[in-house]
Amino acid sequence: MSPHKKDPEVADPGPEDLFKIGCEVAVGRVLHLPDGATTVLSQGRRRVEIVEFIPGDTFLRAKARPIFEPTEKTRETEALMRAVFGALRKSRPA
């Protein structure tokens, strides 16, 4: 899960520094770039709500429940999806 920090300036956030709604993320690959940086290829899966934090680790772990929101596929949402996909295609390097 990938919760967002309330304040991006907080270097070592605790549970109180995170929003309770986040995105479940599937990590695909970790890439080590030539300049020494590391980047992660990941895919957002679904919205989730943090139920509780699990104590005892050196990093934050949480139990979360999925948030199910029925969506109606309207002409407007289809047009927005086409616009987003078109923008993503244009932004990809050749």
N, C-alpha and C positions, 0 to 999 in steps of 0.2 A: 504494500500500500504506500501511497505517496502523499502524505498530508502536507499542507502548506503552512509555513510559519506565518504568524500574525505580523511579526516584525522581522524583515530580512536581515537586519543588523545583528540579531542575536546569533552568536557563533555556535553555541552549544545548547540547542533548545530542549526544554523539558515538556512534559505533557501540557502544562498550562500555556505554553507558547504556540501550540498548534490549533488549527481549526478542527472541529469535530467531524466535518464532512471532507472527504478526500476522494482519491481515485485509486482503485486497485490497478496495479501495473504489472505487466509481465515483462521481465528483463530478457531481452534476446541475446545480446552480445556486449561484452565490455571491450572497448577498443583502446589500445595504448598508442597514442599518436607520436610521430617522430619528434615533436617539440617537447615531449615529456608530459603533455596533458593526457588525461583519460576522459573518454566519453562513453556513454552507455546508450545503446539502442534499446528502446523499450516501447511498449504499446499499452495505452490505456484500455482497460477492460470494462469497468463499470463504476458507478458512483457507490461509495460506501460511507457508513457512519461509524465512528469509533465507539465501541461499547465499553472497553476497558483497556488499560495499559498493562502489560505483563512485566512485572518487576524482575530484576536479577541479571539482566544482560548489560553488556557494555554499550549497546545501542538500543534505541527505543523499539519496542515491539508492541503490537496492539491486536486485540480481537476486534473484528469489525463485522457489521451486517450489511448486506447489499441493500441499496435503495432502489426499489422498483417503481418506476414512473411510467405509466402507460403513455405511449405517444401515438398521436394520430397522424398518419401520413397525408398531409394536405398538399395542394398545389404550391403553397408558399414554402413548406419545408422541402419539397422536392427541388424548387428553384434555388433555395439557399444551399442545399447539398451540391447541386451542379456548380454553383458559383464557388464554393469552397474547393471542390475537386479541381475545377479549372485553375484557380489560383495556385493550388499545390503543384499542379502539372507545370505551370509557368515558372515556379520558383525552383524546380529541380534543375541541377546542372546537367548540361548535355553530355 
